[in-house]
Amino acid sequence: MNLSGALDWIIDQYQVSTDNRSGITNDPNRLHDEEYIVRLIKQVITVSLETVKIVKGLPDLGLPKD
C-alpha cells in the first residue's frame, strides 16, 4: 500500500456510517480528542516516508526490474 492508498483507507474508515440491517451507527470520531485524526494522518505519512528510506537503502538483489 502506498501513501495515497493509506490515506484513502483512513478517509474511508473514519466516516460515520449506519448499518442498514441493524441500524447501528459507527462513529469513529473521538469527541474528547479532536486532533486524533490529524495525529493519525501524520503517523501514516511518517511511516510511509521511513519505509521509502529503508527500501531505498536495501542492497540490490540482482532481480529483474519490471
PDBQT receptor file of N, H, CA, C and O in Angstrom, charges set to zero:
ATOM      1  N   MET A   1       0.853  -1.171   0.000  1.00  0.00    +0.000 N 
ATOM      2  CA  MET A   1       0.000   0.000   0.000  1.00  0.00    +0.000 C 
ATOM      3  C   MET A   1       0.899   1.234   0.000  1.00  0.00    +0.000 C 
ATOM      4  O   MET A   1       1.805   1.338   0.826  1.00  0.00    +0.000 OA
ATOM      5  N   ASN A   2       0.657   2.161  -0.912  1.00  0.00    +0.000 N 
ATOM      6  H   ASN A   2      -0.079   2.076  -1.583  1.00  0.00    +0.000 HD
ATOM      7  CA  ASN A   2       1.439   3.388  -0.950  1.00  0.00    +0.000 C 
ATOM      8  C   ASN A   2       0.782   4.457  -0.083  1.00  0.00    +0.000 C 
ATOM      9  O   ASN A   2      -0.268   4.223   0.515  1.00  0.00    +0.000 OA
ATOM     10  N   LEU A   3       1.403   5.625  -0.017  1.00  0.00    +0.000 N 
ATOM     11  H   LEU A   3       2.256   5.816  -0.503  1.00  0.00    +0.000 HD
ATOM     12  CA  LEU A   3       0.884   6.694   0.837  1.00  0.00    +0.000 C 
ATOM     13  C   LEU A   3      -0.527   7.082   0.447  1.00  0.00    +0.000 C 
ATOM     14  O   LEU A   3      -1.388   7.258   1.309  1.00  0.00    +0.000 OA
ATOM     15  N   SER A   4      -0.769   7.214  -0.841  1.00  0.00    +0.000 N 
ATOM     16  H   SER A   4      -0.070   7.071  -1.541  1.00  0.00    +0.000 HD
ATOM     17  CA  SER A   4      -2.112   7.584  -1.301  1.00  0.00    +0.000 C 
ATOM     18  C   SER A   4      -3.132   6.532  -0.877  1.00  0.00    +0.000 C 
ATOM     19  O   SER A   4      -4.226   6.873  -0.426  1.00  0.00    +0.000 OA
ATOM     20  N   GLY A   5      -2.780   5.266  -1.019  1.00  0.00    +0.000 N 
ATOM     21  H   GLY A   5      -1.891   4.989  -1.385  1.00  0.00    +0.000 HD
ATOM     22  CA  GLY A   5      -3.682   4.186  -0.615  1.00  0.00    +0.000 C 
ATOM     23  C   GLY A   5      -3.941   4.196   0.878  1.00  0.00    +0.000 C 
ATOM     24  O   GLY A   5      -5.060   3.942   1.322  1.00  0.00    +0.000 OA
ATOM     25  N   ALA A   6      -2.900   4.491   1.658  1.00  0.00    +0.000 N 
ATOM     26  H   ALA A   6      -1.990   4.698   1.297  1.00  0.00    +0.000 HD
ATOM     27  CA  ALA A   6      -3.052   4.542   3.111  1.00  0.00    +0.000 C 
ATOM     28  C   ALA A   6      -3.970   5.691   3.515  1.00  0.00    +0.000 C 
ATOM     29  O   ALA A   6      -4.829   5.528   4.381  1.00  0.00    +0.000 OA
ATOM     30  N   LEU A   7      -3.789   6.844   2.893  1.00  0.00    +0.000 N 
ATOM     31  H   LEU A   7      -3.090   6.977   2.190  1.00  0.00    +0.000 HD
ATOM     32  CA  LEU A   7      -4.645   7.986   3.219  1.00  0.00    +0.000 C 
ATOM     33  C   LEU A   7      -6.080   7.739   2.760  1.00  0.00    +0.000 C 
ATOM     34  O   LEU A   7      -7.027   8.118   3.449  1.00  0.00    +0.000 OA
ATOM     35  N   ASP A   8      -6.243   7.112   1.610  1.00  0.00    +0.000 N 
ATOM     36  H   ASP A   8      -5.473   6.805   1.050  1.00  0.00    +0.000 HD
ATOM     37  CA  ASP A   8      -7.591   6.754   1.137  1.00  0.00    +0.000 C 
ATOM     38  C   ASP A   8      -8.270   5.817   2.135  1.00  0.00    +0.000 C 
ATOM     39  O   ASP A   8      -9.463   5.955   2.408  1.00  0.00    +0.000 OA
ATOM     40  N   TRP A   9      -7.510   4.866   2.678  1.00  0.00    +0.000 N 
ATOM     41  H   TRP A   9      -6.541   4.754   2.456  1.00  0.00    +0.000 HD
ATOM     42  CA  TRP A   9      -8.061   3.924   3.645  1.00  0.00    +0.000 C 
ATOM     43  C   TRP A   9      -8.537   4.662   4.898  1.00  0.00    +0.000 C 
ATOM     44  O   TRP A   9      -9.623   4.390   5.410  1.00  0.00    +0.000 OA
ATOM     45  N   ILE A  10      -7.712   5.603   5.390  1.00  0.00    +0.000 N 
ATOM     46  H   ILE A  10      -6.830   5.824   4.974  1.00  0.00    +0.000 HD
ATOM     47  CA  ILE A  10      -8.097   6.360   6.583  1.00  0.00    +0.000 C 
ATOM     48  C   ILE A  10      -9.387   7.126   6.319  1.00  0.00    +0.000 C 
ATOM     49  O   ILE A  10     -10.311   7.099   7.133  1.00  0.00    +0.000 OA
ATOM     50  N   ILE A  11      -9.445   7.801   5.193  1.00  0.00    +0.000 N 
ATOM     51  H   ILE A  11      -8.694   7.823   4.532  1.00  0.00    +0.000 HD
ATOM     52  CA  ILE A  11     -10.646   8.581   4.866  1.00  0.00    +0.000 C 
ATOM     53  C   ILE A  11     -11.859   7.668   4.773  1.00  0.00    +0.000 C 
ATOM     54  O   ILE A  11     -12.940   8.019   5.246  1.00  0.00    +0.000 OA
ATOM     55  N   ASP A  12     -11.687   6.507   4.168  1.00  0.00    +0.000 N 
ATOM     56  H   ASP A  12     -10.808   6.223   3.784  1.00  0.00    +0.000 HD
ATOM     57  CA  ASP A  12     -12.793   5.561   4.018  1.00  0.00    +0.000 C 
ATOM     58  C   ASP A  12     -13.260   5.021   5.369  1.00  0.00    +0.000 C 
ATOM     59  O   ASP A  12     -14.461   4.909   5.614  1.00  0.00    +0.000 OA
ATOM     60  N   GLN A  13     -12.319   4.690   6.236  1.00  0.00    +0.000 N 
ATOM     61  H   GLN A  13     -11.343   4.781   6.037  1.00  0.00    +0.000 HD
ATOM     62  CA  GLN A  13     -12.652   4.069   7.518  1.00  0.00    +0.000 C 
ATOM     63  C   GLN A  13     -13.170   5.060   8.546  1.00  0.00    +0.000 C 
ATOM     64  O   GLN A  13     -13.984   4.701   9.397  1.00  0.00    +0.000 OA
ATOM     65  N   TYR A  14     -12.711   6.296   8.479  1.00  0.00    +0.000 N 
ATOM     66  H   TYR A  14     -12.049   6.587   7.788  1.00  0.00    +0.000 HD
ATOM     67  CA  TYR A  14     -13.057   7.268   9.502  1.00  0.00    +0.000 C 
ATOM     68  C   TYR A  14     -14.212   8.158   9.063  1.00  0.00    +0.000 C 
ATOM     69  O   TYR A  14     -14.110   9.385   9.057  1.00  0.00    +0.000 OA
ATOM     70  N   GLN A  15     -15.298   7.515   8.702  1.00  0.00    +0.000 N 
ATOM     71  H   GLN A  15     -15.380   6.518   8.708  1.00  0.00    +0.000 HD
ATOM     72  CA  GLN A  15     -16.537   8.201   8.366  1.00  0.00    +0.000 C 
ATOM     73  C   GLN A  15     -17.651   7.614   9.224  1.00  0.00    +0.000 C 
ATOM     74  O   GLN A  15     -17.641   6.431   9.565  1.00  0.00    +0.000 OA
ATOM     75  N   VAL A  16     -18.600   8.459   9.562  1.00  0.00    +0.000 N 
ATOM     76  H   VAL A  16     -18.608   9.420   9.285  1.00  0.00    +0.000 HD
ATOM     77  CA  VAL A  16     -19.765   7.978  10.296  1.00  0.00    +0.000 C 
ATOM     78  C   VAL A  16     -20.605   7.156   9.328  1.00  0.00    +0.000 C 
ATOM     79  O   VAL A  16     -20.903   7.602   8.220  1.00  0.00    +0.000 OA
ATOM     80  N   SER A  17     -20.989   5.942   9.753  1.00  0.00    +0.000 N 
ATOM     81  H   SER A  17     -20.747   5.579  10.653  1.00  0.00    +0.000 HD
ATOM     82  CA  SER A  17     -21.811   5.083   8.896  1.00  0.00    +0.000 C 
ATOM     83  C   SER A  17     -22.848   4.364   9.752  1.00  0.00    +0.000 C 
ATOM     84  O   SER A  17     -22.654   4.141  10.947  1.00  0.00    +0.000 OA
ATOM     85  N   THR A  18     -23.944   4.010   9.108  1.00  0.00    +0.000 N 
ATOM     86  H   THR A  18     -24.101   4.191   8.137  1.00  0.00    +0.000 HD
ATOM     87  CA  THR A  18     -25.007   3.277   9.788  1.00  0.00    +0.000 C 
ATOM     88  C   THR A  18     -25.283   1.998   9.027  1.00  0.00    +0.000 C 
ATOM     89  O   THR A  18     -25.515   2.027   7.818  1.00  0.00    +0.000 OA
ATOM     90  N   ASP A  19     -25.260   0.873   9.729  1.00  0.00    +0.000 N 
ATOM     91  H   ASP A  19     -25.072   0.849  10.711  1.00  0.00    +0.000 HD
ATOM     92  CA  ASP A  19     -25.552  -0.420   9.128  1.00  0.00    +0.000 C 
ATOM     93  C   ASP A  19     -27.036  -0.473   8.785  1.00  0.00    +0.000 C 
ATOM     94  O   ASP A  19     -27.884  -0.229   9.643  1.00  0.00    +0.000 OA
ATOM     95  N   ASN A  20     -27.349  -0.793   7.522  1.00  0.00    +0.000 N 
ATOM     96  H   ASN A  20     -26.660  -0.991   6.825  1.00  0.00    +0.000 HD
ATOM     97  CA  ASN A  20     -28.745  -0.816   7.077  1.00  0.00    +0.000 C 
ATOM     98  C   ASN A  20     -29.585  -1.860   7.801  1.00  0.00    +0.000 C 
ATOM     99  O   ASN A  20     -30.750  -1.620   8.117  1.00  0.00    +0.000 OA
ATOM    100  N   ARG A  21     -28.988  -3.021   8.062  1.00  0.00    +0.000 N 
ATOM    101  H   ARG A  21     -28.041  -3.216   7.806  1.00  0.00    +0.000 HD
ATOM    102  CA  ARG A  21     -29.738  -4.114   8.698  1.00  0.00    +0.000 C 
ATOM    103  C   ARG A  21     -30.019  -3.866  10.165  1.00  0.00    +0.000 C 
ATOM    104  O   ARG A  21     -31.153  -4.005  10.623  1.00  0.00    +0.000 OA
ATOM    105  N   SER A  22     -28.980  -3.498  10.898  1.00  0.00    +0.000 N 
ATOM    106  H   SER A  22     -28.059  -3.385  10.526  1.00  0.00    +0.000 HD
ATOM    107  CA  SER A  22     -29.143  -3.376  12.355  1.00  0.00    +0.000 C 
ATOM    108  C   SER A  22     -29.508  -1.964  12.802  1.00  0.00    +0.000 C 
ATOM    109  O   SER A  22     -30.061  -1.771  13.885  1.00  0.00    +0.000 OA
ATOM    110  N   GLY A  23     -29.195  -0.980  11.962  1.00  0.00    +0.000 N 
ATOM    111  H   GLY A  23     -28.746  -1.137  11.082  1.00  0.00    +0.000 HD
ATOM    112  CA  GLY A  23     -29.439   0.405  12.352  1.00  0.00    +0.000 C 
ATOM    113  C   GLY A  23     -28.377   0.960  13.289  1.00  0.00    +0.000 C 
ATOM    114  O   GLY A  23     -28.508   2.082  13.779  1.00  0.00    +0.000 OA
ATOM    115  N   ILE A  24     -27.304   0.170  13.549  1.00  0.00    +0.000 N 
ATOM    116  H   ILE A  24     -27.198  -0.741  13.151  1.00  0.00    +0.000 HD
ATOM    117  CA  ILE A  24     -26.236   0.601  14.445  1.00  0.00    +0.000 C 
ATOM    118  C   ILE A  24     -25.360   1.615  13.723  1.00  0.00    +0.000 C 
ATOM    119  O   ILE A  24     -24.931   1.391  12.591  1.00  0.00    +0.000 OA
ATOM    120  N   THR A  25     -25.102   2.730  14.393  1.00  0.00    +0.000 N 
ATOM    121  H   THR A  25     -25.451   2.912  15.312  1.00  0.00    +0.000 HD
ATOM    122  CA  THR A  25     -24.253   3.779  13.832  1.00  0.00    +0.000 C 
ATOM    123  C   THR A  25     -22.836   3.614  14.358  1.00  0.00    +0.000 C 
ATOM    124  O   THR A  25     -22.617   3.456  15.559  1.00  0.00    +0.000 OA
ATOM    125  N   ASN A  26     -21.880   3.654  13.438  1.00  0.00    +0.000 N 
ATOM    126  H   ASN A  26     -22.058   3.782  12.463  1.00  0.00    +0.000 HD
ATOM    127  CA  ASN A  26     -20.468   3.589  13.783  1.00  0.00    +0.000 C 
ATOM    128  C   ASN A  26     -19.888   4.989  13.592  1.00  0.00    +0.000 C 
ATOM    129  O   ASN A  26     -19.841   5.506  12.476  1.00  0.00    +0.000 OA
ATOM    130  N   ASP A  27     -19.453   5.589  14.685  1.00  0.00    +0.000 N 
ATOM    131  H   ASP A  27     -19.491   5.169  15.592  1.00  0.00    +0.000 HD
ATOM    132  CA  ASP A  27     -18.862   6.925  14.629  1.00  0.00    +0.000 C 
ATOM    133  C   ASP A  27     -17.455   6.846  15.204  1.00  0.00    +0.000 C 
ATOM    134  O   ASP A  27     -17.287   6.846  16.423  1.00  0.00    +0.000 OA
ATOM    135  N   PRO A  28     -16.434   6.777  14.338  1.00  0.00    +0.000 N 
ATOM    136  CA  PRO A  28     -15.057   6.634  14.807  1.00  0.00    +0.000 C 
ATOM    137  C   PRO A  28     -14.459   7.931  15.345  1.00  0.00    +0.000 C 
ATOM    138  O   PRO A  28     -13.335   7.935  15.845  1.00  0.00    +0.000 OA
ATOM    139  N   ASN A  29     -15.196   9.019  15.246  1.00  0.00    +0.000 N 
ATOM    140  H   ASN A  29     -16.109   9.015  14.840  1.00  0.00    +0.000 HD
ATOM    141  CA  ASN A  29     -14.681  10.290  15.750  1.00  0.00    +0.000 C 
ATOM    142  C   ASN A  29     -14.562  10.250  17.264  1.00  0.00    +0.000 C 
ATOM    143  O   ASN A  29     -15.386   9.653  17.956  1.00  0.00    +0.000 OA
ATOM    144  N   ARG A  30     -13.536  10.887  17.750  1.00  0.00    +0.000 N 
ATOM    145  H   ARG A  30     -12.866  11.372  17.188  1.00  0.00    +0.000 HD
ATOM    146  CA  ARG A  30     -13.290  10.932  19.194  1.00  0.00    +0.000 C 
ATOM    147  C   ARG A  30     -13.539  12.356  19.664  1.00  0.00    +0.000 C 
ATOM    148  O   ARG A  30     -12.654  13.209  19.603  1.00  0.00    +0.000 OA
ATOM    149  N   LEU A  31     -14.735  12.594  20.126  1.00  0.00    +0.000 N 
ATOM    150  H   LEU A  31     -15.454  11.901  20.176  1.00  0.00    +0.000 HD
ATOM    151  CA  LEU A  31     -15.121  13.950  20.506  1.00  0.00    +0.000 C 
ATOM    152  C   LEU A  31     -14.262  14.502  21.634  1.00  0.00    +0.000 C 
ATOM    153  O   LEU A  31     -14.087  15.715  21.740  1.00  0.00    +0.000 OA
ATOM    154  N   HIS A  32     -13.723  13.626  22.477  1.00  0.00    +0.000 N 
ATOM    155  H   HIS A  32     -13.865  12.640  22.390  1.00  0.00    +0.000 HD
ATOM    156  CA  HIS A  32     -12.857  14.056  23.582  1.00  0.00    +0.000 C 
ATOM    157  C   HIS A  32     -11.426  14.338  23.113  1.00  0.00    +0.000 C 
ATOM    158  O   HIS A  32     -10.625  14.894  23.866  1.00  0.00    +0.000 OA
ATOM    159  N   ASP A  33     -11.102  13.954  21.866  1.00  0.00    +0.000 N 
ATOM    160  H   ASP A  33     -11.753  13.502  21.255  1.00  0.00    +0.000 HD
ATOM    161  CA  ASP A  33      -9.754  14.137  21.307  1.00  0.00    +0.000 C 
ATOM    162  C   ASP A  33      -9.893  14.592  19.862  1.00  0.00    +0.000 C 
ATOM    163  O   ASP A  33      -9.773  13.795  18.932  1.00  0.00    +0.000 OA
ATOM    164  N   GLU A  34     -10.148  15.878  19.688  1.00  0.00    +0.000 N 
ATOM    165  H   GLU A  34     -10.245  16.525  20.444  1.00  0.00    +0.000 HD
ATOM    166  CA  GLU A  34     -10.467  16.414  18.367  1.00  0.00    +0.000 C 
ATOM    167  C   GLU A  34      -9.304  16.356  17.377  1.00  0.00    +0.000 C 
ATOM    168  O   GLU A  34      -9.533  16.434  16.170  1.00  0.00    +0.000 OA
ATOM    169  N   GLU A  35      -8.079  16.223  17.847  1.00  0.00    +0.000 N 
ATOM    170  H   GLU A  35      -7.893  16.160  18.828  1.00  0.00    +0.000 HD
ATOM    171  CA  GLU A  35      -6.930  16.205  16.944  1.00  0.00    +0.000 C 
ATOM    172  C   GLU A  35      -6.445  14.791  16.635  1.00  0.00    +0.000 C 
ATOM    173  O   GLU A  35      -5.384  14.621  16.034  1.00  0.00    +0.000 OA
ATOM    174  N   TYR A  36      -7.199  13.787  17.035  1.00  0.00    +0.000 N 
ATOM    175  H   TYR A  36      -8.060  13.926  17.524  1.00  0.00    +0.000 HD
ATOM    176  CA  TYR A  36      -6.802  12.397  16.819  1.00  0.00    +0.000 C 
ATOM    177  C   TYR A  36      -6.551  12.104  15.348  1.00  0.00    +0.000 C 
ATOM    178  O   TYR A  36      -5.513  11.536  15.008  1.00  0.00    +0.000 OA
ATOM    179  N   ILE A  37      -7.468  12.476  14.472  1.00  0.00    +0.000 N 
ATOM    180  H   ILE A  37      -8.311  12.938  14.749  1.00  0.00    +0.000 HD
ATOM    181  CA  ILE A  37      -7.337  12.138  13.052  1.00  0.00    +0.000 C 
ATOM    182  C   ILE A  37      -6.117  12.831  12.438  1.00  0.00    +0.000 C 
ATOM    183  O   ILE A  37      -5.452  12.269  11.569  1.00  0.00    +0.000 OA
ATOM    184  N   VAL A  38      -5.828  14.045  12.891  1.00  0.00    +0.000 N 
ATOM    185  H   VAL A  38      -6.368  14.502  13.598  1.00  0.00    +0.000 HD
ATOM    186  CA  VAL A  38      -4.649  14.764  12.384  1.00  0.00    +0.000 C 
ATOM    187  C   VAL A  38      -3.376  14.022  12.795  1.00  0.00    +0.000 C 
ATOM    188  O   VAL A  38      -2.463  13.858  11.986  1.00  0.00    +0.000 OA
ATOM    189  N   ARG A  39      -3.318  13.575  14.050  1.00  0.00    +0.000 N 
ATOM    190  H   ARG A  39      -4.060  13.709  14.707  1.00  0.00    +0.000 HD
ATOM    191  CA  ARG A  39      -2.149  12.803  14.506  1.00  0.00    +0.000 C 
ATOM    192  C   ARG A  39      -2.027  11.490  13.744  1.00  0.00    +0.000 C 
ATOM    193  O   ARG A  39      -0.925  11.076  13.386  1.00  0.00    +0.000 OA
ATOM    194  N   LEU A  40      -3.171  10.827  13.493  1.00  0.00    +0.000 N 
ATOM    195  H   LEU A  40      -4.066  11.164  13.784  1.00  0.00    +0.000 HD
ATOM    196  CA  LEU A  40      -3.148   9.569  12.763  1.00  0.00    +0.000 C 
ATOM    197  C   LEU A  40      -2.593   9.765  11.355  1.00  0.00    +0.000 C 
ATOM    198  O   LEU A  40      -1.772   8.972  10.895  1.00  0.00    +0.000 OA
ATOM    199  N   ILE A  41      -3.031  10.806  10.677  1.00  0.00    +0.000 N 
ATOM    200  H   ILE A  41      -3.698  11.450  11.050  1.00  0.00    +0.000 HD
ATOM    201  CA  ILE A  41      -2.538  11.084   9.321  1.00  0.00    +0.000 C 
ATOM    202  C   ILE A  41      -1.043  11.386   9.361  1.00  0.00    +0.000 C 
ATOM    203  O   ILE A  41      -0.300  10.914   8.500  1.00  0.00    +0.000 OA
ATOM    204  N   LYS A  42      -0.590  12.159  10.339  1.00  0.00    +0.000 N 
ATOM    205  H   LYS A  42      -1.193  12.542  11.039  1.00  0.00    +0.000 HD
ATOM    206  CA  LYS A  42       0.850  12.438  10.483  1.00  0.00    +0.000 C 
ATOM    207  C   LYS A  42       1.633  11.141  10.668  1.00  0.00    +0.000 C 
ATOM    208  O   LYS A  42       2.702  10.966  10.083  1.00  0.00    +0.000 OA
ATOM    209  N   GLN A  43       1.098  10.234  11.484  1.00  0.00    +0.000 N 
ATOM    210  H   GLN A  43       0.230  10.377  11.959  1.00  0.00    +0.000 HD
ATOM    211  CA  GLN A  43       1.787   8.966  11.732  1.00  0.00    +0.000 C 
ATOM    212  C   GLN A  43       1.865   8.125  10.466  1.00  0.00    +0.000 C 
ATOM    213  O   GLN A  43       2.896   7.509  10.197  1.00  0.00    +0.000 OA
ATOM    214  N   VAL A  44       0.794   8.092   9.690  1.00  0.00    +0.000 N 
ATOM    215  H   VAL A  44      -0.043   8.593   9.909  1.00  0.00    +0.000 HD
ATOM    216  CA  VAL A  44       0.785   7.322   8.442  1.00  0.00    +0.000 C 
ATOM    217  C   VAL A  44       1.802   7.902   7.464  1.00  0.00    +0.000 C 
ATOM    218  O   VAL A  44       2.519   7.152   6.802  1.00  0.00    +0.000 OA
ATOM    219  N   ILE A  45       1.872   9.213   7.369  1.00  0.00    +0.000 N 
ATOM    220  H   ILE A  45       1.290   9.823   7.907  1.00  0.00    +0.000 HD
ATOM    221  CA  ILE A  45       2.844   9.853   6.480  1.00  0.00    +0.000 C 
ATOM    222  C   ILE A  45       4.259   9.539   6.934  1.00  0.00    +0.000 C 
ATOM    223  O   ILE A  45       5.121   9.226   6.112  1.00  0.00    +0.000 OA
ATOM    224  N   THR A  46       4.507   9.619   8.241  1.00  0.00    +0.000 N 
ATOM    225  H   THR A  46       3.807   9.873   8.909  1.00  0.00    +0.000 HD
ATOM    226  CA  THR A  46       5.845   9.326   8.770  1.00  0.00    +0.000 C 
ATOM    227  C   THR A  46       6.253   7.890   8.476  1.00  0.00    +0.000 C 
ATOM    228  O   THR A  46       7.376   7.644   8.036  1.00  0.00    +0.000 OA
ATOM    229  N   VAL A  47       5.361   6.947   8.713  1.00  0.00    +0.000 N 
ATOM    230  H   VAL A  47       4.448   7.147   9.070  1.00  0.00    +0.000 HD
ATOM    231  CA  VAL A  47       5.672   5.534   8.450  1.00  0.00    +0.000 C 
ATOM    232  C   VAL A  47       5.951   5.327   6.960  1.00  0.00    +0.000 C 
ATOM    233  O   VAL A  47       6.874   4.597   6.597  1.00  0.00    +0.000 OA
ATOM    234  N   SER A  48       5.165   5.959   6.105  1.00  0.00    +0.000 N 
ATOM    235  H   SER A  48       4.415   6.552   6.400  1.00  0.00    +0.000 HD
ATOM    236  CA  SER A  48       5.371   5.815   4.657  1.00  0.00    +0.000 C 
ATOM    237  C   SER A  48       6.726   6.368   4.235  1.00  0.00    +0.000 C 
ATOM    238  O   SER A  48       7.439   5.729   3.462  1.00  0.00    +0.000 OA
ATOM    239  N   LEU A  49       7.089   7.543   4.731  1.00  0.00    +0.000 N 
ATOM    240  H   LEU A  49       6.510   8.062   5.359  1.00  0.00    +0.000 HD
ATOM    241  CA  LEU A  49       8.376   8.138   4.364  1.00  0.00    +0.000 C 
ATOM    242  C   LEU A  49       9.545   7.313   4.889  1.00  0.00    +0.000 C 
ATOM    243  O   LEU A  49      10.535   7.125   4.181  1.00  0.00    +0.000 OA
ATOM    244  N   GLU A  50       9.444   6.824   6.112  1.00  0.00    +0.000 N 
ATOM    245  H   GLU A  50       8.640   6.977   6.687  1.00  0.00    +0.000 HD
ATOM    246  CA  GLU A  50      10.506   5.986   6.676  1.00  0.00    +0.000 C 
ATOM    247  C   GLU A  50      10.633   4.670   5.906  1.00  0.00    +0.000 C 
ATOM    248  O   GLU A  50      11.742   4.174   5.709  1.00  0.00    +0.000 OA
ATOM    249  N   THR A  51       9.523   4.112   5.479  1.00  0.00    +0.000 N 
ATOM    250  H   THR A  51       8.622   4.515   5.639  1.00  0.00    +0.000 HD
ATOM    251  CA  THR A  51       9.553   2.873   4.692  1.00  0.00    +0.000 C 
ATOM    252  C   THR A  51      10.278   3.099   3.371  1.00  0.00    +0.000 C 
ATOM    253  O   THR A  51      11.070   2.257   2.947  1.00  0.00    +0.000 OA
ATOM    254  N   VAL A  52      10.015   4.226   2.719  1.00  0.00    +0.000 N 
ATOM    255  H   VAL A  52       9.372   4.910   3.063  1.00  0.00    +0.000 HD
ATOM    256  CA  VAL A  52      10.703   4.550   1.463  1.00  0.00    +0.000 C 
ATOM    257  C   VAL A  52      12.205   4.646   1.701  1.00  0.00    +0.000 C 
ATOM    258  O   VAL A  52      12.992   4.126   0.909  1.00  0.00    +0.000 OA
ATOM    259  N   LYS A  53      12.615   5.316   2.797  1.00  0.00    +0.000 N 
ATOM    260  H   LYS A  53      11.976   5.738   3.440  1.00  0.00    +0.000 HD
ATOM    261  CA  LYS A  53      14.049   5.418   3.113  1.00  0.00    +0.000 C 
ATOM    262  C   LYS A  53      14.673   4.033   3.300  1.00  0.00    +0.000 C 
ATOM    263  O   LYS A  53      15.750   3.758   2.772  1.00  0.00    +0.000 OA
ATOM    264  N   ILE A  54      13.997   3.173   4.047  1.00  0.00    +0.000 N 
ATOM    265  H   ILE A  54      13.122   3.397   4.476  1.00  0.00    +0.000 HD
ATOM    266  CA  ILE A  54      14.519   1.829   4.305  1.00  0.00    +0.000 C 
ATOM    267  C   ILE A  54      14.641   1.041   3.018  1.00  0.00    +0.000 C 
ATOM    268  O   ILE A  54      15.669   0.408   2.779  1.00  0.00    +0.000 OA
ATOM    269  N   VAL A  55      13.618   1.066   2.190  1.00  0.00    +0.000 N 
ATOM    270  H   VAL A  55      12.783   1.580   2.384  1.00  0.00    +0.000 HD
ATOM    271  CA  VAL A  55      13.622   0.304   0.934  1.00  0.00    +0.000 C 
ATOM    272  C   VAL A  55      14.724   0.811   0.015  1.00  0.00    +0.000 C 
ATOM    273  O   VAL A  55      15.411   0.014  -0.624  1.00  0.00    +0.000 OA
ATOM    274  N   LYS A  56      14.903   2.132  -0.059  1.00  0.00    +0.000 N 
ATOM    275  H   LYS A  56      14.346   2.779   0.460  1.00  0.00    +0.000 HD
ATOM    276  CA  LYS A  56      15.969   2.687  -0.919  1.00  0.00    +0.000 C 
ATOM    277  C   LYS A  56      17.353   2.285  -0.410  1.00  0.00    +0.000 C 
ATOM    278  O   LYS A  56      18.298   2.205  -1.195  1.00  0.00    +0.000 OA
ATOM    279  N   GLY A  57      17.481   2.033   0.882  1.00  0.00    +0.000 N 
ATOM    280  H   GLY A  57      16.713   2.098   1.519  1.00  0.00    +0.000 HD
ATOM    281  CA  GLY A  57      18.762   1.667   1.462  1.00  0.00    +0.000 C 
ATOM    282  C   GLY A  57      19.082   0.170   1.353  1.00  0.00    +0.000 C 
ATOM    283  O   GLY A  57      20.194  -0.243   1.683  1.00  0.00    +0.000 OA
ATOM    284  N   LEU A  58      18.144  -0.632   0.903  1.00  0.00    +0.000 N 
ATOM    285  H   LEU A  58      17.241  -0.297   0.635  1.00  0.00    +0.000 HD
ATOM    286  CA  LEU A  58      18.380  -2.067   0.782  1.00  0.00    +0.000 C 
ATOM    287  C   LEU A  58      19.330  -2.360  -0.388  1.00  0.00    +0.000 C 
ATOM    288  O   LEU A  58      19.301  -1.657  -1.399  1.00  0.00    +0.000 OA
ATOM    289  N   PRO A  59      20.146  -3.362  -0.260  1.00  0.00    +0.000 N 
ATOM    290  CA  PRO A  59      21.061  -3.697  -1.360  1.00  0.00    +0.000 C 
ATOM    291  C   PRO A  59      20.297  -4.289  -2.540  1.00  0.00    +0.000 C 
ATOM    292  O   PRO A  59      19.235  -4.891  -2.381  1.00  0.00    +0.000 OA
ATOM    293  N   ASP A  60      20.869  -4.099  -3.727  1.00  0.00    +0.000 N 
ATOM    294  H   ASP A  60      21.732  -3.610  -3.856  1.00  0.00    +0.000 HD
ATOM    295  CA  ASP A  60      20.270  -4.677  -4.934  1.00  0.00    +0.000 C 
ATOM    296  C   ASP A  60      20.433  -6.192  -4.890  1.00  0.00    +0.000 C 
ATOM    297  O   ASP A  60      21.531  -6.695  -4.650  1.00  0.00    +0.000 OA
ATOM    298  N   LEU A  61      19.353  -6.912  -5.120  1.00  0.00    +0.000 N 
ATOM    299  H   LEU A  61      18.462  -6.503  -5.316  1.00  0.00    +0.000 HD
ATOM    300  CA  LEU A  61      19.391  -8.373  -5.072  1.00  0.00    +0.000 C 
ATOM    301  C   LEU A  61      19.650  -9.001  -6.438  1.00  0.00    +0.000 C 
ATOM    302  O   LEU A  61      19.708 -10.224  -6.568  1.00  0.00    +0.000 OA
ATOM    303  N   GLY A  62      19.804  -8.159  -7.446  1.00  0.00    +0.000 N 
ATOM    304  H   GLY A  62      19.757  -7.166  -7.340  1.00  0.00    +0.000 HD
ATOM    305  CA  GLY A  62      20.066  -8.679  -8.779  1.00  0.00    +0.000 C 
ATOM    306  C   GLY A  62      18.852  -9.265  -9.466  1.00  0.00    +0.000 C 
ATOM    307  O   GLY A  62      18.987  -9.996 -10.447  1.00  0.00    +0.000 OA
ATOM    308  N   LEU A  63      17.681  -8.958  -8.970  1.00  0.00    +0.000 N 
ATOM    309  H   LEU A  63      17.572  -8.364  -8.173  1.00  0.00    +0.000 HD
ATOM    310  CA  LEU A  63      16.449  -9.472  -9.575  1.00  0.00    +0.000 C 
ATOM    311  C   LEU A  63      16.087  -8.616 -10.782  1.00  0.00    +0.000 C 
ATOM    312  O   LEU A  63      16.426  -7.434 -10.839  1.00  0.00    +0.000 OA
ATOM    313  N   PRO A  64      15.396  -9.218 -11.744  1.00  0.00    +0.000 N 
ATOM    314  CA  PRO A  64      14.996  -8.437 -12.930  1.00  0.00    +0.000 C 
ATOM    315  C   PRO A  64      14.056  -7.292 -12.534  1.00  0.00    +0.000 C 
ATOM    316  O   PRO A  64      13.196  -7.445 -11.666  1.00  0.00    +0.000 OA
ATOM    317  N   LYS A  65      14.237  -6.162 -13.180  1.00  0.00    +0.000 N 
ATOM    318  H   LYS A  65      14.935  -6.037 -13.886  1.00  0.00    +0.000 HD
ATOM    319  CA  LYS A  65      13.388  -4.997 -12.928  1.00  0.00    +0.000 C 
ATOM    320  C   LYS A  65      12.131  -5.109 -13.791  1.00  0.00    +0.000 C 
ATOM    321  O   LYS A  65      12.180  -5.637 -14.902  1.00  0.00    +0.000 OA
ATOM    322  N   ASP A  66      11.020  -4.617 -13.282  1.00  0.00    +0.000 N 
ATOM    323  H   ASP A  66      10.980  -4.189 -12.379  1.00  0.00    +0.000 HD
ATOM    324  CA  ASP A  66       9.777  -4.628 -14.065  1.00  0.00    +0.000 C 
ATOM    325  C   ASP A  66       9.786  -3.594 -15.138  1.00  0.00    +0.000 C 
ATOM    326  O   ASP A  66       8.815  -3.472 -15.886  1.00  0.00    +0.000 OA
TER     327      ASP A  66
